[in-house]
Amino acid sequence: MDELMGELVRLGFLLTLWAFGIWVGGASVAAWVAWEKGRDPAAWFVMGFFLSPLVALIALSAVPARHLARARAARRARGAVRPRPIDPARVTGAVTTAARLVGDGRERKANA
């Protein structure tokens, strides 16, 4: 009986080590995602470690990337002009040219 209890204790210890490794790995993934988004990876690792890696990843998905926010702010500051609308005459001309190149089926039926 003592041998069985010793095996169960050893198994519980190994499962605890395995779970701790998974937990630290998840917190590391949260830190990496934070680094990719331009956030502080150490703070997000701590948050992922103490709260939950899943909670940290969900929170990271809700915050925008800082480098994208900076780029948007820079465009607003420069007063970037929006692209002009598409000219329908140019599009129609391109579609007509493409139809002539491919060979429009309607022309063949009308000529036949």
Disulfide bonds with the S-S distance in Angstrom:
none
